[in-house]
Amino acid sequence: MNTVKTLKPTGGIMKHTNTISIAMPFVLAATITYGNGAVAAPQITQADLSDSTITIYGTGFGKKDQPAPVLWAFGQDVRENGVQVAKEREIGLGRPVPVAKDPSLSIWSRGTGATFSDITRTTGVTHTYRATNEGWLGWPHAFGGENTPYSDKAYISWRIKPAGDINSYRTVRISDVGGVFDSGKDRYSPGEPVRILTSTGSEISGRIVHYDAAKSLVHLEAGTLQSTDSVGAKIVGLNSGAYGLLKGDEFFQSSISGKYLRSYETLNQGGTNSVFSTNRWIAVQFNSSGSELRRGFETQSDSGYGVPNISKTTNWKLLEAFIDLSGEYGSGYISMDSKDQKWFKNLYIGDSKPQDAGPTISNIGWEPAGGAESVNVGLNFGEVYFDTTPQRVVLSDQGLFSDVRGNQEFQYITEWTDQKILVDIRHGALAPNGPLFVYVFDESNVVNKTGFCVANCDVDMSPPSKINLGIN
């Protein structure tokens, strides 16, 4: 019989068999509202940890009709409504992601341009999806494909890694090129720094992404460059010394019409259409004939602008979207790493919410428009989690949810009642010898403010303090 250690509420150690059972004071059950609803009280009082599962006990978890999420797509580990499927077991890296009307053949019923990639956040995930210039997937078969069943909520999370500051990408006509620019490692990643000297005498800094000699186009990472600046501007590579003349008669940018996510209720018969683009998060309400009724923003004055900048760094980021259409007025938010959040609110849907459909993943990845498909945007996306409720369980090595940010790992739920939850443990990027804190979200998207520690509780994962050596 195996013997393991268990923490008692007082911090003492006692012996136990088979599982680790941890009980902590109710002070750890303080909650915060991560969504936009009233404060609820998911309280964890005990957790049993085995090699492969965590059993969580407490109160206020609420009812969840289906414990498992609608879709769990983490590389080859694909589960639809609690059933493991083999749809992405046999893949070819660089090959197109299959899209089919037949639910036995693919996860997604619609999409274009996405390919399989071995760029992943953790070794436990076998692959992600790659979008170059254009690549998106949508209308998962796990939620009815193009014929979605009724639902009044949607929670979507996914990871994304841009090749560069893609919100600052530009494509410009170029001529009189001399020398060879030091482009990036591929057609989508930034290379050497460049200086752009405009005809008015101003100077703009950026980086070259790719020079397409056949089309006389240069792809740049230069967020402040506008079309008027590029007319007759000279560009110089600061490492290579290569140069050219920007024409400005052909100028495209990625930051005005590229979409990372669309969530519709129906394909074209009305309901709420929520759209997350590079610069806006808005929701548009349509009637059953497809005519626009009204729009929803966080405030009318911001008109949806001010979304998180996903390409500020090229690190993996956690993106989340929550859409609540359960009342007469719809609302929803997108967030990045559980901190940068943007809402739409007060969208009246009382007379136009479909009675037989619900919000789904319509497009996820990169969907350009208005010429943005000419810009060499590259990004990876994956680890897709989709459910009709925000109820979920995550693990982190941080003891306060305010410190968790993107450092969280979703757990696969196999059992859920108001007082007990069972999950398959998934460490992801969390260190196996570090502390593990459990966070539970209820149906109002409320999470316990302080994590409930289930392993390695005496390990300090805080960064080392700076030491003043007193040396001048």
C-alpha positions in Angstrom: 0.0 0.0 0.0 1.4 3.4 -1.0 1.7 6.1 1.6 1.6 9.8 0.9 1.6 13.0 2.9 -1.4 15.1 3.6 -1.6 18.7 4.8 -3.9 19.4 7.7 -5.6 22.8 8.1 -3.0 23.7 10.7 -0.1 23.0 8.4 0.8 19.8 10.2 1.6 16.5 8.4 -0.2 13.3 8.7 -0.1 10.0 6.8 -2.8 8.9 4.5 -3.3 6.2 1.9 -3.9 6.2 -1.8 -4.8 9.9 -2.2 -3.8 13.2 -0.9 -6.6 14.8 1.0 -6.2 18.5 1.7 -8.4 20.6 3.9 -8.0 24.3 4.4 -9.8 27.1 6.3 -12.8 28.8 4.7 -10.8 32.0 4.5 -9.4 30.7 1.3 -12.8 30.6 -0.3 -13.0 34.4 -0.9 -14.3 35.0 -4.4 -14.0 37.6 -7.1 -16.2 38.2 -10.0 -14.2 37.6 -13.1 -17.2 38.1 -15.3 -19.9 40.8 -15.1 -22.4 39.2 -12.8 -23.2 39.2 -9.1 -20.7 37.7 -6.6 -21.4 34.0 -5.9 -19.5 31.7 -3.6 -17.7 28.7 -5.0 -15.9 27.5 -1.9 -13.3 24.7 -1.9 -13.0 22.8 1.4 -11.0 19.7 0.4 -9.2 18.1 -2.5 -8.0 14.6 -3.1 -5.0 14.3 -5.4 -4.0 11.1 -7.2 -1.6 10.5 -10.0 -4.1 11.2 -12.6 -7.1 13.0 -11.0 -8.1 15.7 -8.6 -11.4 15.4 -6.6 -12.5 18.8 -5.4 -15.1 19.2 -2.6 -16.9 22.3 -1.5 -20.1 24.3 -2.0 -21.6 26.7 -4.5 -20.2 25.0 -7.6 -23.7 25.0 -9.1 -25.3 22.5 -11.5 -23.6 21.6 -14.8 -25.7 19.3 -17.0 -22.7 18.0 -18.9 -19.5 17.9 -16.9 -17.1 17.8 -19.9 -16.8 20.9 -22.2 -18.4 20.8 -25.6 -15.0 20.8 -27.3 -11.5 20.1 -26.0 -9.0 20.3 -28.8 -5.4 20.1 -27.4 -3.3 18.6 -30.2 -4.1 15.0 -30.7 -6.2 15.0 -27.5 -9.6 15.8 -28.9 -12.8 15.2 -27.0 -16.3 16.2 -28.1 -19.0 16.3 -25.4 -17.1 13.9 -23.2 -16.1 11.4 -25.9 -12.5 11.0 -27.0 -12.2 11.1 -30.8 -9.2 10.3 -33.1 -9.9 13.0 -35.6 -6.4 14.6 -35.4 -4.3 11.5 -34.5 -2.9 11.0 -38.0 -1.8 14.4 -39.3 0.9 15.7 -41.5 2.8 18.8 -40.3 2.3 21.6 -42.8 -0.7 19.9 -44.3 -4.1 21.6 -44.4 -6.4 21.1 -41.4 -9.4 19.0 -42.6 -12.7 20.8 -42.9 -15.8 18.7 -43.8 -19.5 18.6 -43.5 -19.3 15.0 -42.3 -18.7 15.1 -38.5 -16.8 11.8 -38.6 -14.1 13.3 -40.7 -13.1 16.5 -38.9 -13.5 18.7 -35.9 -14.5 21.7 -37.9 -17.3 22.0 -40.5 -16.0 25.3 -42.0 -12.6 27.0 -42.5 -9.8 27.7 -44.9 -6.0 28.1 -44.9 -5.1 26.6 -41.6 -2.3 24.0 -41.5 -0.9 21.7 -38.8 2.2 23.0 -37.0 4.7 21.6 -34.5 5.1 24.9 -32.8 3.5 24.3 -29.4 3.5 25.8 -25.9 4.2 22.6 -24.0 5.5 19.2 -25.0 2.3 17.6 -23.9 0.5 19.2 -26.8 1.4 17.5 -30.1 0.5 20.2 -32.5 -1.3 23.5 -33.1 -2.8 25.3 -36.1 -0.9 27.7 -38.3 -2.3 30.7 -40.1 -0.2 32.5 -42.8 -1.8 35.4 -44.6 -5.1 33.7 -43.8 -6.1 30.7 -41.8 -9.2 30.1 -39.7 -11.5 27.3 -38.5 -15.1 27.3 -37.3 -18.5 25.8 -36.7 -17.3 22.8 -34.7 -19.3 19.6 -35.2 -19.3 19.1 -31.4 -21.8 21.9 -31.3 -23.9 21.0 -34.3 -21.7 22.3 -37.0 -23.7 24.9 -39.0 -26.9 24.0 -37.2 -26.2 25.0 -33.6 -28.5 23.8 -30.8 -30.0 26.3 -28.3 -27.7 27.9 -25.8 -27.6 31.3 -24.1 -24.0 31.4 -23.2 -20.6 30.6 -24.7 -17.2 30.4 -23.1 -14.2 30.0 -25.5 -10.5 29.9 -24.7 -7.5 29.4 -26.9 -3.8 30.1 -27.0 -2.2 32.2 -29.7 1.4 33.0 -30.7 2.1 35.7 -33.3 5.2 35.6 -35.5 5.9 39.3 -34.8 4.0 42.5 -33.9 1.4 41.6 -36.5 -0.8 44.5 -35.6 2.0 46.7 -37.0 2.5 44.8 -40.2 2.4 46.7 -43.5 2.8 45.8 -47.1 4.0 48.5 -49.5 5.0 48.8 -53.2 8.8 49.2 -53.5 11.2 50.1 -56.4 14.8 50.9 -57.0 16.0 48.2 -54.6 19.8 47.9 -54.1 21.5 45.2 -52.0 19.9 42.4 -50.1 17.7 43.0 -47.1 18.2 40.7 -44.1 14.7 39.3 -43.9 13.3 37.2 -41.0 13.7 33.5 -40.5 10.6 33.0 -42.8 8.2 35.1 -44.8 6.2 36.1 -41.6 8.8 36.9 -39.0 10.7 40.2 -38.6 14.3 40.5 -39.6 16.7 43.4 -39.5 15.8 46.9 -38.3 15.0 49.5 -41.0 14.9 53.3 -41.1 12.2 54.9 -43.3 12.9 58.5 -44.4 9.7 60.2 -45.7 9.5 62.9 -48.3 8.6 65.4 -45.6 11.8 64.7 -43.7 10.4 62.6 -40.8 12.0 59.3 -39.8 10.1 56.1 -39.0 11.7 53.0 -37.5 10.6 49.4 -38.1 11.8 46.0 -39.2 11.7 44.2 -42.5 9.7 41.0 -42.6 10.0 40.0 -46.2 10.9 41.4 -49.6 8.9 39.9 -52.5 11.0 40.8 -55.5 8.6 39.1 -57.9 5.7 41.3 -56.9 7.9 44.4 -56.0 6.3 44.4 -52.5 8.0 44.8 -49.1 6.5 43.5 -45.9 7.3 45.6 -42.9 6.7 45.7 -39.1 6.2 49.5 -38.8 3.2 50.4 -36.7 3.4 54.2 -37.3 3.8 54.0 -41.0 0.8 55.4 -42.9 0.1 55.3 -46.6 0.8 59.0 -47.0 4.2 58.5 -45.4 5.2 55.8 -47.8 4.9 58.0 -51.0 8.5 58.5 -52.2 10.0 57.4 -48.8 13.4 55.8 -48.8 13.9 52.7 -46.8 17.4 51.5 -45.6 18.3 48.2 -43.8 20.4 49.1 -40.8 22.4 45.8 -40.9 22.6 45.0 -44.6 22.7 48.5 -46.0 20.1 47.5 -48.6 17.8 50.3 -49.7 14.7 51.0 -51.8 12.1 53.5 -52.6 8.5 53.1 -51.3 5.9 54.0 -53.9 2.8 54.2 -51.7 0.4 53.4 -54.6 -0.1 50.0 -53.0 -0.4 50.0 -49.2 -2.0 47.5 -47.0 -2.1 47.1 -43.2 -3.3 44.2 -41.0 -4.6 46.3 -38.1 -7.9 47.5 -39.4 -9.8 44.4 -40.6 -8.2 41.2 -39.4 -10.4 39.0 -37.2 -9.2 36.7 -34.4 -12.6 35.4 -33.5 -16.2 35.5 -34.6 -19.0 34.0 -32.6 -22.4 33.7 -34.3 -25.6 31.9 -33.3 -26.7 31.1 -36.8 -25.0 31.0 -40.2 -27.1 33.7 -41.7 -30.6 33.7 -40.0 -30.1 36.2 -37.3 -29.1 36.4 -33.7 -26.0 37.9 -32.1 -22.7 38.2 -34.1 -19.7 38.9 -31.8 -16.5 39.9 -33.5 -13.0 40.3 -32.1 -10.7 42.1 -34.6 -7.3 43.6 -34.2 -8.7 46.8 -33.0 -12.4 46.3 -31.9 -14.8 44.0 -30.0 -18.4 44.5 -31.0 -21.6 42.6 -31.1 -24.3 43.1 -33.8 -27.8 41.9 -33.4 -29.7 40.7 -36.5 -33.3 39.7 -37.1 -34.3 36.4 -38.7 -34.0 38.0 -42.2 -30.4 39.0 -41.6 -31.1 42.7 -41.2 -29.0 44.6 -38.6 -31.0 45.8 -35.6 -28.5 47.3 -33.3 -24.9 47.1 -32.0 -23.4 46.7 -28.6 -20.2 48.2 -27.2 -18.6 48.7 -23.8 -19.6 52.4 -24.0 -21.0 54.1 -27.0 -18.1 56.5 -27.0 -15.5 53.9 -27.5 -17.4 52.0 -30.3 -15.5 48.8 -29.5 -12.0 50.2 -29.7 -9.3 49.5 -27.1 -9.0 45.7 -27.3 -5.9 43.9 -25.9 -2.9 44.0 -28.2 -2.1 40.3 -28.7 1.1 41.0 -30.6 2.9 43.3 -28.1 5.2 40.3 -27.6 5.6 37.0 -29.5 5.0 34.9 -26.4 2.1 32.4 -26.2 -1.0 34.2 -24.8 -4.3 33.0 -23.4 -7.3 34.5 -25.0 -10.8 34.1 -23.6 -14.2 35.1 -24.7 -17.4 34.9 -22.7 -20.8 35.7 -24.2 -24.0 35.9 -22.1 -27.3 36.0 -23.9 -29.4 34.8 -21.0 -31.4 38.0 -20.4 -33.1 40.7 -22.5 -29.7 42.4 -22.9 -26.6 40.6 -24.1 -23.1 41.1 -22.9 -19.7 39.6 -23.3 -16.0 40.2 -23.0 -12.7 39.1 -24.5 -9.5 39.0 -22.3 -5.8 38.3 -22.7 -4.0 36.5 -20.0 -6.9 37.0 -17.6 -6.2 40.7 -17.2 -6.6 42.8 -20.3 -10.4 42.8 -20.7 -12.8 44.4 -23.2 -16.6 44.2 -23.0 -19.7 44.7 -25.1 -22.7 45.5 -23.0 -26.4 46.4 -23.1 -27.2 44.8 -26.4 -31.0 44.4 -26.5 -31.8 40.9 -27.7 -35.2 40.4 -26.1 -37.1 40.3 -29.4 -34.5 38.6 -31.6 -32.7 35.9 -29.7 -33.1 32.6 -31.7 -35.1 30.0 -29.8 -33.2 27.1 -31.5 -29.6 28.3 -31.7 -26.7 29.5 -29.6 -23.3 31.2 -29.9 -20.5 29.0 -31.3 -17.0 29.3 -32.6 -17.7 30.7 -36.1 -14.1 31.7 -37.0 -11.0 31.3 -34.9 -7.5 32.0 -36.1 -6.8 34.8 -38.6 -9.4 36.0 -41.0 -8.2 39.1 -43.0 -10.3 41.3 -45.2 -10.1 44.6 -47.1 -6.7 43.8 -48.6 -5.2 42.6 -45.3 -4.8 39.1 -46.8 -1.9 40.6 -48.8 0.0 41.2 -45.5 2.3 38.4 -44.4 0.7 37.8 -41.0 1.7 34.6 -39.4 0.4 33.1 -36.1 -0.2 29.8 -34.3 -3.3 29.0 -32.4 -4.6 26.0 -30.5 -5.5 24.4 -27.2 -9.1 25.3 -27.9 -11.7 24.9 -25.1 -15.4 25.6 -25.8 -18.4 25.2 -23.6 -21.9 26.6 -23.1 -21.1 27.7 -19.6 -18.1 29.4 -18.0 -17.9 26.7 -15.3 -14.4 25.4 -15.4 -11.4 24.3 -13.4 -7.9 25.6 -13.8 -4.6 24.9 -12.1 -1.8 27.5 -11.5 1.4 27.8 -9.4 0.2 31.2 -8.2 -1.8 31.4 -4.9 -3.9 34.5 -5.9 -5.9 34.6 -9.0 -4.9 38.2 -9.6 -1.4 36.8 -10.1 -2.3 33.9 -12.3 -2.7 35.7 -15.7 -1.8 33.3 -18.5 -0.1 31.0 -16.1 -3.0 28.6 -15.8 -3.8 25.1 -17.1 -7.3 23.9 -18.0 -8.4 20.7 -16.4 -10.6 18.2 -18.1 -13.8 17.7 -16.1 -15.4 14.3 -15.8 -17.8 14.8 -12.9 -19.5 18.0 -11.6 -22.1 18.5 -8.9 -22.8 21.4 -6.6 -20.4 20.0 -4.0 -18.0 17.7 -5.9 -15.9 18.0 -9.0 -13.6 15.4 -10.6 -11.0 16.3 -13.2 -8.2 14.6 -15.1 -5.1 16.3 -13.9 -3.1 18.2 -16.6 0.1 20.0 -15.6 0.8 21.6 -19.0 3.6 24.1 -18.5 3.4 24.0 -14.7 6.5 22.7 -13.0 5.9 19.2 -11.5 7.7 20.0 -8.3 6.1 23.4 -7.9 2.9 24.3 -6.0 -0.5 23.6 -7.5 -3.5 25.8 -6.7 -7.0 25.0 -7.8 -9.5 27.6 -9.1 -13.1 26.8 -9.8 -15.4 29.1 -11.8 -19.2 28.9 -11.3 -22.0 29.5 -13.8 -21.7 33.3 -13.2 -18.0 33.2 -14.1 -17.0 33.8 -10.5 -13.7 32.3 -9.3 -12.2 31.8 -5.8 -9.9 34.7 -5.2 -7.4 32.6 -3.3 -6.2 29.3 -4.8 -6.7 26.1 -2.9 -3.3 24.4 -2.7 -3.3 20.7 -3.6 0.4 19.9 -4.0 3.9 21.2 -2.9 2.3 23.8 -0.8 5.6 24.8 0.9 7.4 25.6 -2.3 7.9 29.3 -3.0 7.6 30.1 -6.7 8.1 33.8 -6.3 11.1 35.3 -8.2 14.3 35.8 -6.2 14.6 39.2 -4.4 17.2 41.6 -5.6 20.2 41.8 -3.3 22.1 45.1 -2.9 25.8 44.2 -2.9 26.8 47.7 -2.0 29.2 47.9 -5.0 29.6 51.3 -6.8 
